[in-house]
């Protein structure tokens, strides 16, 4: 047993040492708003790689999202965490976040266009294969990822972690080219059962390649440790749901992007 433990430690060490994660911020513009995204990748990989676009929660492009981007870069993807709000905009209160995200919820075209601007930055990277790109997002970002797919943008995959599922134009699902993956807390009060059922019907009616994974005892924001552990608030971290959903995500991306 001791020898197996030592071998495991060596393997983990070598796995990390074989990566040379590089990251930088990239400034870009959309509709007169200066934005600043976060690009990360393994500098040791010289061939073109699959790309992943990440959309942040309604708090803005914070360290949680950047760390998720780094984790994906360690798997060999080129990752760009886009900016939906503006350079340096990080929100601190529920009211601030609700008001800022509300601008996009009420204008889905703006939401799609702002996400598309970030997608173009990812496609422009020399180490990205533009034919192998997926989008993923958390909470507010999950809604954005689904809306980008509904716009008909050429993507291989679109992933939502505990995101809103509703859309003002469900018929737009016929435009989806991507495979859809949704991770959902089975006890999430922010996305009622009626919204879940409507989303599933939307996917069926449009004959989309989709899958939805539910996690018991999980509520909203179950992947973010900063959400705390009070499930009665409707927003809380769930370790099992976080780890399990990440493993499913890795399998999904291996299928689509490798």
KASUL-V475973 format. One record per run of one state. SS is the DSSP state (a for helix, b for strand, c for the rest). FROM is the first residue (numbers start at 0). LEN is the number of residues. If there is no record, write none. Layout:
# KASUL-V475973
ss->{SS;SS}
from->{FROM;FROM}
len->{LEN;LEN}
This chain:
# KASUL-V475973
ss->{c;a;c;b;c;b;c;b;c;a;c;b;c;a;c;a;c;b;c;a;c;b;c;a;c;b;c;a;c;b;c;b;c;a;c;a;c;b;c;a;c}
from->{0;1;17;20;30;32;42;48;55;62;74;77;81;93;105;107;123;127;138;139;150;156;161;169;175;178;185;192;205;209;215;219;220;224;227;230;233;234;235;238;257}
len->{1;16;3;10;2;10;6;7;7;12;3;4;12;12;2;16;4;11;1;11;6;5;8;6;3;7;7;13;4;6;4;1;4;3;3;3;1;1;3;19;1}
